[in-house]
Amino acid sequence: MAKKWERDILNKVDDGEFDKFNSNMTLNDAFKSWLDIYSKKVLPSTYRKAENFIHLNRS
């Protein structure tokens, strides 16, 4: 499963999907950008689960 995730991420980087990220970005900014992209690809309930997971693990 981790290998598939890695492959998917590398494909997205190659496709330019992560152009919004830059070296000066904070982790919080990166999470927000990722959630914005992710929200367009999943059901609202799935998005909320990911958002809650990220918020719970940031503290």
C-alpha positions as CSV (number, residue, x, y, z in Angstrom):
1,M,0.0,0.0,0.0
2,A,2.8,2.4,0.8
3,K,4.5,1.7,-2.5
4,K,1.2,2.5,-4.4
5,W,0.9,5.7,-2.5
6,E,4.5,6.7,-3.3
7,R,3.9,5.8,-7.0
8,D,0.7,7.9,-7.1
9,I,2.5,10.9,-5.5
10,L,5.4,10.7,-7.8
11,N,3.0,10.6,-10.8
12,K,1.2,13.6,-9.5
13,V,4.5,15.5,-9.1
14,D,5.4,14.5,-12.7
15,D,2.0,15.7,-13.9
16,G,2.5,19.1,-12.2
17,E,-0.3,18.7,-9.7
18,F,2.0,19.8,-6.8
19,D,3.1,23.1,-8.5
20,K,1.4,25.0,-5.7
21,F,4.0,23.8,-3.2
22,N,7.2,25.7,-2.7
23,S,10.2,25.6,-0.3
24,N,9.0,28.5,1.8
25,M,5.6,26.9,2.5
26,T,4.7,26.0,6.1
27,L,3.4,22.6,6.9
28,N,0.0,24.1,7.6
29,D,0.0,25.8,4.2
30,A,0.9,22.5,2.6
31,F,-2.0,20.8,4.4
32,K,-4.4,23.4,3.2
33,S,-3.3,23.1,-0.4
34,W,-3.4,19.4,-0.3
35,L,-6.9,19.4,1.3
36,D,-8.1,21.8,-1.5
37,I,-6.9,19.4,-4.2
38,Y,-8.2,16.4,-2.2
39,S,-11.7,17.9,-1.7
40,K,-12.3,17.9,-5.5
41,K,-11.6,14.2,-5.7
42,V,-13.5,12.6,-2.9
43,L,-17.0,12.6,-1.3
44,P,-17.6,15.3,1.4
45,S,-17.6,12.7,4.2
46,T,-14.2,11.4,3.1
47,Y,-12.9,14.9,3.0
48,R,-14.1,15.7,6.5
49,K,-12.4,12.5,7.8
50,A,-9.1,13.6,6.3
51,E,-9.5,17.1,7.5
52,N,-10.3,15.9,11.1
53,F,-7.4,13.5,11.0
54,I,-5.0,16.3,10.0
55,H,-6.4,18.8,12.6
56,L,-6.2,16.1,15.4
57,N,-2.6,15.3,14.5
58,R,-1.3,18.8,14.3
59,S,-1.5,19.6,18.0
